[in-house]
Amino acid sequence: VEGVHFLEGTDPARVAQKLLRVNLSDLAAMGAEPRGYWIGVQIQKEGAKAWLESFVLGLKADQEEFRISLMGGDTVATPGPIALSITAIGMVPKGSALLRSGAKPGDRLYVSGTIGDGALGLKVARGGLPGLSEAARDFLIDRLECPSPRLAIGQSLRGVASAAIDISDGLVADAGHMANASGVGLQIDAGQVPLSAAAQDALGKGSATIADLIAGGDDFELLFALPEGTDLPGGAETELTQIGFVEVGQGVAVTFEGRPVSLPKRGYTHL
Amino acid sequence: VEGVHFLEGTDPARVAQKLLRVNLSDLAAMGAEPRGYWIGVQIQKEGAKAWLESFVLGLKADQEEFRISLMGGDTVATPGPIALSITAIGMVPKGSALLRSGAKPGDRLYVSGTIGDGALGLKVARGGLPGLSEAARDFLIDRLECPSPRLAIGQSLRGVASAAIDISDGLVADAGHMANASGVGLQIDAGQVPLSAAAQDALGKGSATIADLIAGGDDFELLFALPEGTDLPGGAETELTQIGFVEVGQGVAVTFEGRPVSLPKRGYTHL
């Protein structure tokens, strides 16, 4: 929804890419290979043609990048903001889908890539973080607008990870979803959470806190649990970093340098 | 979209039923057996809980009626009107899906049920047609808010009909879609188009014209082409009525009592 999930004035091609990629990220988190998608578009008649022409260029680019096809959809007029939805389907070998519900006490907790860039990208898009270099600002905007669904990692985790989820609402919030679904507690060491150079810079300059980064949304990295004694799959397209453990209990406990971190914001709440 | 596809203040359970049924109607038109659906909901936070509680009751009733399951979805906040989308999937034996594109000159053209009730139901919902009986008005509202997807008819037409489409934008507009996809012309005799008692009453009282009925949308009946010498399938849950022919040419020609009917409105245009 324009103004809720993406800022007004965002390049429509980038909106298309993010829309598709956040859905592919959900498939990645289940270890699935994407097959196709359906799209629903609501837009005001005024200006629709130009907006949609740019929008479909973004879809086209990512259809090629991810080798998926548009299977159908619907476009309707609305008096409200532009609103877009995608239903994407993917395939896994029978019984091998990664779920949120399999984490067991003793498992190690990993994330892919770096955390917090999406939240910082939103600050930049809103005119914040003026102290960062232009390159850092561009990097963060790019992470916000064009996330990388971790499809190859997800597929390599089939039969390996005990649970997985993609980080869309924020690391801590999505860890909470895994903890609830698995009936376990998760222990996260914020000091181990991998950060990009841009995020480290923002942290060092005091324009963001570690809590902002681990509570902010829009990372679209994978969080997964790996049973003790299981090797990480090789050949991942990005770093995989251990950030904590699964334990008996419930909820998510975050520490930083040995002390509990209090998190005022528990991730994005939709309603 | 509230205010575009359904009137503000419509019972949310009925909105749910229509949303699901118009999608099942699309599956019916392809001869498919419904399997499941995904739903996307956009709603303002204010009042969302009560609205959604009623909405899911409608979904539940129709899930049971049509023996389908909710497979997933997403609910998000919007500052705009309530907007809903469903992606429904169904199955057909390989190669047997009914398409819009197979109509051949010489085929006969049929519709299921009665035509124009949805358009009249919209007039009633907006306070029109005061001269009709309460029973007729209720019937028309019901046809508008709770269409009957012709799933059994669609399935019985597999391997029988040469082309099929469901009538959502209006008989003439959807006939136009079939004509275009098939590369043929369609000849419709408006005098043969089946009308409900309520629609005949509205026509008789001069509160609607035959053009209103065949150009109005929201019928969710099937339009299909049957090759010459092919028998209609038996056991249909509603009448099947021949309304015309497929011919060499293009577009849709409508006659009434032997004269061409001019249609100022060519069906619902989305954008």
Boltz contact constraints between the chains, C-beta under 6 A:
constraints:
  - contact:
      token1: [A, 1]
      token2: [B, 42]
      max_distance: 6.0
  - contact:
      token1: [A, 1]
      token2: [B, 76]
      max_distance: 6.0
  - contact:
      token1: [A, 1]
      token2: [B, 78]
      max_distance: 6.0
  - contact:
      token1: [A, 38]
      token2: [B, 87]
      max_distance: 6.0
  - contact:
      token1: [A, 40]
      token2: [B, 85]
      max_distance: 6.0
  - contact:
      token1: [A, 42]
      token2: [B, 1]
      max_distance: 6.0
  - contact:
      token1: [A, 42]
      token2: [B, 83]
      max_distance: 6.0
  - contact:
      token1: [A, 45]
      token2: [B, 271]
      max_distance: 6.0
  - contact:
      token1: [A, 48]
      token2: [B, 271]
      max_distance: 6.0
  - contact:
      token1: [A, 75]
      token2: [B, 270]
      max_distance: 6.0
  - contact:
      token1: [A, 76]
      token2: [B, 1]
      max_distance: 6.0
  - contact:
      token1: [A, 76]
      token2: [B, 270]
      max_distance: 6.0
  - contact:
      token1: [A, 77]
      token2: [B, 270]
      max_distance: 6.0
  - contact:
      token1: [A, 77]
      token2: [B, 271]
      max_distance: 6.0
  - contact:
      token1: [A, 78]
      token2: [B, 1]
      max_distance: 6.0
  - contact:
      token1: [A, 80]
      token2: [B, 80]
      max_distance: 6.0
  - contact:
      token1: [A, 80]
      token2: [B, 81]
      max_distance: 6.0
  - contact:
      token1: [A, 81]
      token2: [B, 80]
      max_distance: 6.0
  - contact:
      token1: [A, 83]
      token2: [B, 42]
      max_distance: 6.0
  - contact:
      token1: [A, 83]
      token2: [B, 83]
      max_distance: 6.0
  - contact:
      token1: [A, 85]
      token2: [B, 40]
      max_distance: 6.0
  - contact:
      token1: [A, 85]
      token2: [B, 85]
      max_distance: 6.0
  - contact:
      token1: [A, 87]
      token2: [B, 38]
      max_distance: 6.0
  - contact:
      token1: [A, 87]
      token2: [B, 87]
      max_distance: 6.0
  - contact:
      token1: [A, 270]
      token2: [B, 75]
      max_distance: 6.0
  - contact:
      token1: [A, 270]
      token2: [B, 76]
      max_distance: 6.0
  - contact:
      token1: [A, 270]
      token2: [B, 77]
      max_distance: 6.0
  - contact:
      token1: [A, 271]
      token2: [B, 45]
      max_distance: 6.0
  - contact:
      token1: [A, 271]
      token2: [B, 48]
      max_distance: 6.0
  - contact:
      token1: [A, 271]
      token2: [B, 77]
      max_distance: 6.0
